[in-house]
Amino acid sequence: MATERELNKRIKSIGNISQVTNALAAVSASKASKAQRQVEATRAYAGKAFEILNNLASQPGVGSTGHPLLTARDEIKKAALILITGDRGLAGAYNSNIVSRTERFVKAMNVPVEVITLGRKGRDLMIRRGYNVIATFDDMSDSPTILDILPIAQIVVDDYLSGKYDEVFIAYTDFVNLITRIPKVKQLLPLKPLDFEGMAVGEYVSSVDLSGVTERVYSYEPEPAALLDTVVPRFTQLQLYQSVLEALASEHSARMVAMNNATDNASELIENLTLDRNKARQASITNEILDIVGGAEALAG
């Protein structure tokens, strides 16, 4: 059994660690709440943008195949995948879960897949496991704006339009609540306006009432076909932006839960070590009493 002094050192060390984990849990809870508010703040915009997009695509002379980002390729030769992870650890299985989900998806594809990572953890894991990582983006702000993701969106849109990729997917962790997070891989391009389930922002636009949207009268300036060149790329950026917000909220909530669990485990460990320390102290006192009694008896004899 460890000595009382050694146990006291361990108790003090674990107590210091529990203070750090408790502080991290509080910070992560605040960041998760802020990220969740950002997601909710964009839902109305996403819904209205989706309604306008459907109306534009249905205008005479435009049709569902009027824009290359809305047109599915007949033959899929190469695909790209945007993987969103965190830059730091201490978030439980958050990073490993989405990377594992991405690996299963890539292995199931019958065509080459090039990976663009957002976050150091995803970059390191994918490179270590031998996947083709062609671009990386690190140090994303805790409060990102649409401008922060424009370079990523521009890469995939340009490469899709040039024919380098025939499909573009995005892998992120969907934030349900502070306890539940779901790793998902969804299609980003080509955009499928009526496929709610396959969209990265499907949960935000699935409640949009599209009944009669094609008959609604809007005045467009310039022509609808020209507007699609602006609206469709921006809606693609919106999907990517909201996926980033979902991933950030998931990361912060996962870190909050992990740090709370670590704090609870530290408290439990301190209780056990305190009990062991008390036992060691009691054994030490008992041994000292026995030594005194033995010495006294020896002197009396």
Number of C-alpha atoms within 10 A of each C-alpha: 9 11 13 20 12 11 20 16 11 16 21 12 12 19 16 12 15 21 13 14 22 18 16 20 24 15 14 22 20 14 20 27 15 17 26 20 13 18 18 13 11 14 16 13 14 20 19 12 18 22 18 19 19 18 20 26 23 18 16 9 10 16 15 16 12 18 17 17 21 18 15 15 13 7 7 13 15 17 21 25 25 26 25 28 29 23 18 13 15 18 20 17 14 24 25 16 17 23 23 14 17 24 14 11 15 19 11 9 11 11 12 15 22 19 26 24 26 24 20 20 19 25 26 14 15 21 13 9 9 8 15 13 20 12 14 17 16 14 11 17 9 14 12 15 14 15 10 13 18 15 13 19 20 14 12 23 21 13 14 20 13 10 13 14 23 21 23 23 21 25 26 30 27 25 25 13 13 18 11 11 20 16 19 16 22 18 17 26 24 21 24 18 17 14 10 15 13 15 23 26 25 18 12 20 22 16 10 13 10 16 8 8 15 16 10 10 8 11 7 11 8 8 12 22 18 14 15 21 14 10 17 21 17 16 17 21 22 22 20 24 24 22 22 28 27 24 26 29 31 31 32 28 29 27 27 29 20 20 24 19 16 20 23 15 14 20 16 12 16 21 13 13 19 17 13 17 21 14 15 18 15 13 13 14 12 12 12 12 12 12 12 12 12 12 12 11 10 9 8 7 6
